[in-house]
């Protein structure tokens, strides 16, 4: 039980497996200028949390050592100017993207990265939004410039990133093809809104993507795999196509046909969001509030929650994440 000026939190005792996550008492964080203090009710679980737990994803300088990149709760404290910047007041329900510290009963977040909980959503649903929505918006719509009428190929369509990409791209007028590792996951992606789903274990995704586009190829690929996928993605991209690499689950080395890159006029981009500036993330938040939040409130985009764990069971949540059997998001509840 937390006492005055302390909170429950989940820390990484040492690099290792899920069992190194443990509940501890920590001092309440204190918001600095530009930050709001959030009384956390739910925390999203993401693959970077797993990498951090393993010692493979160091925190940026000055960031809490606690894992957790997204939270939902109520605003507990903040300077009047910072509250005004975010269009919020004490007690408002919010969700926020944070650079760390999300696995805790209280968390500080830059005011510009706090968004109101969309109307009609629970705190658990809201906690599933920030990390995937910021990431997908940045990579698919800002960097890769997906347009209505174009075709998006999403690698790993059943992941949290994948289901977000499916729904946003479809809601904004694009065709969506996804890959997934089983027929059940493919069917789940189709139910969420994908136009086509490819079982990468039994089908050649590049050949299928070309077949589904009548040989033209796809306009944008959202890639969480990299490795030997990159060469095949270049093969199935259309002229003037864009490849956005956001993770390297398949390895960091890729063999590509540079001639195809030239002849097709392709653009290959890579990005990591965590170390970007608050100003950059604030601009993404503003775009989401203007473009994505109305889609959520209209019911055209809906959070997909696979399972909710009590926060003290964070180790079980991480084990599920690593099993890759989930569809959508995993959330911790405080």
C-alpha positions as CSV (number, residue, x, y, z in Angstrom):
1,X,0.0,0.0,0.0
2,X,1.4,3.4,-1.0
3,X,1.8,6.0,1.7
4,X,1.7,9.8,1.5
5,X,4.1,11.1,-1.1
6,X,4.9,7.6,-2.3
7,X,3.4,5.4,-5.0
8,X,3.3,1.8,-6.2
9,X,5.4,1.2,-9.3
10,X,6.8,-1.7,-11.4
11,X,10.6,-1.5,-11.8
12,X,13.1,-3.6,-13.6
13,X,15.2,-5.2,-10.9
14,X,18.0,-6.2,-13.4
15,X,18.0,-7.0,-17.1
16,X,16.4,-10.3,-17.8
17,X,13.1,-12.2,-18.3
18,X,9.6,-11.1,-17.2
19,X,10.3,-12.3,-13.7
20,X,12.7,-9.3,-13.1
21,X,9.7,-7.0,-13.0
22,X,8.7,-6.3,-9.4
23,X,6.3,-4.0,-7.5
24,X,8.1,-1.4,-5.4
25,X,7.4,1.8,-3.5
26,X,8.8,5.0,-5.2
27,X,8.6,8.7,-4.3
28,X,5.9,10.5,-6.2
29,X,7.3,12.2,-9.3
30,X,7.3,16.0,-9.2
31,X,6.2,17.8,-12.4
32,X,8.8,20.2,-13.8
33,X,7.9,23.3,-15.8
34,X,6.1,22.2,-18.9
35,X,4.9,19.0,-17.3
36,X,1.6,17.7,-15.8
37,X,1.3,15.1,-13.0
38,X,-1.2,12.3,-13.9
39,X,-2.9,10.0,-11.3
40,X,-2.5,6.8,-13.5
41,X,-5.4,4.4,-13.8
42,X,-4.0,2.3,-16.6
43,X,-0.7,1.8,-18.4
44,X,-0.2,0.4,-21.9
45,X,2.3,-2.4,-22.5
46,X,4.5,-2.1,-25.6
47,X,7.3,-4.0,-27.2
48,X,9.9,-1.3,-26.3
49,X,9.1,-2.0,-22.7
50,X,10.2,-5.6,-23.3
51,X,13.4,-4.4,-24.9
52,X,14.1,-2.1,-22.0
53,X,13.5,-4.9,-19.6
54,X,16.1,-7.0,-21.4
55,X,18.6,-4.1,-21.3
56,X,18.4,-3.5,-25.0
57,X,16.6,-0.1,-25.1
58,X,18.4,2.4,-22.9
59,X,16.4,5.4,-21.6
60,X,17.1,8.9,-22.9
61,X,19.0,11.1,-20.5
62,X,17.0,12.3,-17.6
63,X,14.1,9.9,-18.1
64,X,12.7,7.7,-15.3
65,X,14.2,4.2,-15.2
66,X,10.6,2.8,-14.8
67,X,9.2,1.2,-18.0
68,X,6.1,2.4,-19.6
69,X,5.5,4.7,-22.5
70,X,1.8,5.5,-22.3
71,X,-0.7,6.1,-19.5
72,X,-4.3,7.2,-18.9
73,X,-5.6,8.8,-15.7
74,X,-6.6,12.2,-14.4
75,X,-4.6,15.4,-14.2
76,X,-3.5,15.8,-10.6
77,X,-1.2,18.8,-10.7
78,X,0.4,21.3,-13.2
79,X,1.1,25.0,-13.6
80,X,-1.8,27.1,-14.9
81,X,0.1,28.0,-18.1
82,X,1.0,24.4,-18.8
83,X,-2.6,23.3,-18.2
84,X,-3.8,26.1,-20.5
85,X,-1.3,25.0,-23.2
86,X,-2.9,21.6,-23.3
87,X,-6.4,22.8,-22.9
88,X,-6.8,20.9,-19.7
89,X,-7.7,21.5,-16.0
90,X,-7.1,19.6,-12.8
91,X,-9.2,16.5,-12.6
92,X,-9.6,16.1,-16.4
93,X,-9.3,12.5,-17.8
94,X,-6.3,12.3,-20.1
95,X,-4.0,9.9,-21.9
96,X,-0.4,10.7,-22.5
97,X,2.7,9.6,-24.4
98,X,5.7,9.6,-22.0
99,X,9.4,8.7,-22.5
100,X,9.3,6.4,-19.4
101,X,7.8,6.0,-16.0
102,X,4.4,4.8,-17.1
103,X,4.3,1.7,-14.9
104,X,3.4,3.6,-11.8
105,X,0.4,5.1,-9.9
106,X,1.6,8.6,-10.8
107,X,3.5,9.8,-13.8
108,X,4.7,13.1,-15.2
109,X,4.1,13.9,-18.8
110,X,4.9,16.9,-21.0
111,X,1.8,19.0,-21.2
112,X,1.9,19.0,-25.0
113,X,1.9,15.2,-25.1
114,X,-1.3,14.9,-23.0
115,X,-4.6,14.4,-24.9
116,X,-8.1,14.3,-23.5
117,X,-9.6,10.9,-23.3
118,X,-11.8,10.6,-26.3
119,X,-15.6,10.7,-25.5
120,X,-17.0,7.2,-24.8
121,X,-13.7,5.5,-24.0
122,X,-12.7,3.9,-20.7
123,X,-9.4,4.6,-19.1
124,X,-8.2,1.1,-20.1
125,X,-9.0,1.9,-23.8
126,X,-7.4,5.3,-23.5
127,X,-4.2,3.9,-22.2
128,X,-3.9,1.8,-25.3
129,X,-3.8,4.8,-27.6
130,X,-0.8,7.1,-27.3
131,X,2.2,4.9,-28.2
132,X,0.7,3.3,-31.3
133,X,-1.3,6.3,-32.5
134,X,1.7,8.6,-32.3
135,X,3.9,6.0,-34.0
136,X,1.5,5.2,-36.8
137,X,0.7,8.8,-37.4
138,X,4.3,9.8,-37.6
139,X,5.4,7.1,-39.9
140,X,2.5,6.3,-42.1
141,X,0.9,9.8,-42.5
142,X,3.7,12.3,-41.8
143,X,6.9,10.5,-43.1
144,X,5.4,8.1,-45.7
145,X,2.6,10.5,-46.7
146,X,-0.1,7.8,-47.2
147,X,-2.9,9.3,-49.3
148,X,-6.6,8.4,-49.7
149,X,-6.8,5.8,-52.5
150,X,-3.3,4.4,-52.0
151,X,-2.5,1.0,-50.6
152,X,-0.7,0.3,-47.4
153,X,1.0,-3.0,-46.5
154,X,1.4,-3.5,-42.7
155,X,3.8,-6.1,-41.5
156,X,2.4,-7.6,-38.3
157,X,-1.2,-6.6,-38.6
158,X,-2.3,-8.1,-35.4
159,X,0.1,-6.1,-33.2
160,X,-0.9,-3.0,-31.4
161,X,0.8,-0.9,-34.1
162,X,-0.8,-3.1,-36.8
163,X,-4.4,-2.8,-35.6
164,X,-4.0,1.0,-35.3
165,X,-2.6,1.3,-38.8
166,X,-5.4,-0.8,-40.2
167,X,-8.1,1.3,-38.6
168,X,-6.6,4.7,-39.3
169,X,-5.7,4.0,-42.9
170,X,-9.1,2.6,-43.7
171,X,-10.9,5.4,-42.0
172,X,-8.8,7.9,-44.0
173,X,-9.6,6.3,-47.3
174,X,-6.8,3.8,-48.1
175,X,-6.7,0.1,-48.9
176,X,-4.9,-2.0,-46.3
177,X,-3.1,-5.3,-46.8
178,X,-1.6,-6.9,-43.7
179,X,0.7,-9.9,-42.9
180,X,0.2,-12.1,-39.8
181,X,1.6,-15.4,-38.6
182,X,-1.6,-17.5,-38.5
183,X,-4.9,-17.9,-40.3
184,X,-6.7,-16.9,-37.0
185,X,-4.7,-13.7,-36.8
186,X,-5.4,-13.0,-40.5
187,X,-9.1,-13.4,-39.8
188,X,-8.9,-11.1,-36.8
189,X,-7.2,-8.4,-39.0
190,X,-9.9,-8.8,-41.6
191,X,-12.6,-8.4,-38.9
192,X,-10.8,-5.2,-37.6
193,X,-11.0,-3.7,-41.1
194,X,-8.1,-4.9,-43.3
195,X,-9.0,-5.4,-46.9
196,X,-6.6,-8.4,-47.3
197,X,-4.5,-10.5,-45.0
198,X,-1.5,-12.7,-45.9
199,X,-0.3,-15.5,-43.7
200,X,3.4,-15.0,-44.0
201,X,4.1,-18.5,-42.8
202,X,2.3,-20.1,-45.8
203,X,2.4,-17.4,-48.5
204,X,5.1,-15.2,-50.0
205,X,3.9,-11.7,-48.9
206,X,5.7,-9.9,-51.7
207,X,4.1,-12.1,-54.4
208,X,0.7,-11.8,-52.8
209,X,0.9,-8.0,-52.4
210,X,1.7,-7.7,-56.1
211,X,-1.1,-10.1,-57.0
212,X,-3.6,-8.2,-54.9
213,X,-2.6,-4.9,-56.6
214,X,-2.7,-6.4,-60.1
215,X,1.0,-6.2,-60.4
216,X,1.3,-2.5,-59.5
217,X,2.6,-3.0,-56.0
218,X,1.8,-1.1,-52.8
219,X,2.3,2.6,-52.1
220,X,3.5,2.4,-48.5
221,X,4.9,-0.4,-46.3
222,X,5.0,-0.1,-42.5
223,X,7.7,-2.5,-41.5
224,X,8.5,-3.7,-37.9
225,X,10.7,-6.6,-39.1
226,X,13.5,-5.3,-41.3
227,X,16.1,-8.0,-41.9
228,X,15.5,-10.0,-45.1
229,X,12.0,-8.4,-45.4
230,X,13.5,-5.2,-46.8
231,X,14.6,-6.6,-50.1
232,X,11.2,-8.3,-50.6
233,X,9.4,-5.1,-49.6
234,X,11.3,-3.1,-52.2
235,X,10.2,-5.7,-54.8
236,X,6.5,-5.3,-54.0
237,X,6.5,-1.5,-53.7
238,X,4.9,0.5,-56.5
239,X,6.8,3.3,-58.4
240,X,7.3,6.2,-56.0
241,X,6.6,3.9,-53.1
242,X,7.7,4.6,-49.5
243,X,9.0,2.1,-47.0
244,X,8.9,3.1,-43.3
245,X,11.0,0.9,-41.0
246,X,10.1,1.3,-37.3
247,X,11.7,-1.8,-35.7
248,X,14.2,-4.5,-36.5
249,X,12.6,-7.7,-35.1
250,X,14.0,-9.7,-38.0
251,X,17.6,-8.3,-37.7
252,X,19.5,-5.2,-38.7
253,X,21.2,-6.5,-41.9
254,X,19.3,-6.3,-45.2
255,X,20.3,-7.2,-48.8
256,X,18.6,-5.0,-51.3
257,X,18.5,-4.4,-55.0
258,X,19.6,-0.7,-55.2
259,X,18.7,-0.7,-58.9
260,X,15.1,-1.2,-58.0
261,X,15.3,1.6,-55.5
262,X,16.5,3.9,-58.3
263,X,14.2,2.7,-61.0
264,X,11.1,2.9,-58.8
265,X,12.1,6.2,-57.2
266,X,11.6,4.7,-53.8
267,X,12.0,6.4,-50.4
268,X,13.2,4.3,-47.4
269,X,12.9,5.9,-44.0
270,X,13.7,4.9,-40.4
271,X,12.6,6.4,-37.2
272,X,12.5,6.1,-33.4
273,X,10.0,8.3,-31.5
274,X,11.2,8.1,-27.9
275,X,14.3,10.4,-28.2
276,X,12.5,13.0,-30.3
277,X,11.9,16.5,-28.8
278,X,8.8,17.4,-26.8
279,X,8.1,20.1,-29.5
280,X,8.0,17.4,-32.2
281,X,5.7,15.1,-30.2
282,X,3.5,18.0,-29.4
283,X,2.9,18.6,-33.1
284,X,2.0,15.0,-33.5
285,X,-0.4,15.3,-30.6
286,X,-2.1,18.3,-32.2
287,X,-2.5,16.4,-35.5
288,X,-4.0,13.4,-33.7
289,X,-6.4,15.6,-31.8
290,X,-7.5,17.2,-35.0
291,X,-7.6,14.2,-37.3
292,X,-7.7,10.9,-35.3
293,X,-9.7,11.8,-32.2
294,X,-12.8,12.7,-34.1
295,X,-12.6,9.3,-35.8
296,X,-12.5,7.6,-32.4
297,X,-15.3,9.6,-31.0
298,X,-17.4,8.8,-34.1
299,X,-16.8,5.1,-33.6
300,X,-14.9,4.7,-36.9
301,X,-11.7,3.8,-35.1
302,X,-11.9,1.6,-32.0
303,X,-9.2,0.5,-29.5
304,X,-8.5,-3.3,-29.7
305,X,-7.7,-4.6,-26.2
306,X,-6.5,-8.2,-26.1
307,X,-6.2,-8.5,-22.3
308,X,-6.0,-6.4,-19.1
309,X,-3.7,-7.4,-16.2
310,X,-3.6,-6.0,-12.7
311,X,-0.4,-3.9,-12.6
312,X,1.2,-6.3,-10.1
313,X,1.0,-9.0,-12.8
314,X,3.2,-7.0,-15.2
315,X,5.5,-10.0,-15.6
316,X,2.6,-12.1,-17.0
317,X,1.7,-9.2,-19.3
318,X,5.3,-9.2,-20.7
319,X,5.2,-13.0,-21.1
320,X,2.1,-12.6,-23.2
321,X,3.7,-9.8,-25.2
322,X,6.7,-12.0,-26.0
323,X,4.5,-15.0,-26.9
324,X,3.1,-12.9,-29.8
325,X,-0.2,-14.7,-29.5
326,X,-2.1,-11.5,-28.8
327,X,-4.2,-9.4,-31.2
328,X,-4.2,-5.7,-30.3
329,X,-3.1,-4.1,-27.0
330,X,-2.1,-5.4,-23.6
331,X,-2.9,-3.0,-20.7
332,X,-2.0,-2.8,-17.0
333,X,-4.7,-1.6,-14.6
334,X,-3.9,0.2,-11.3
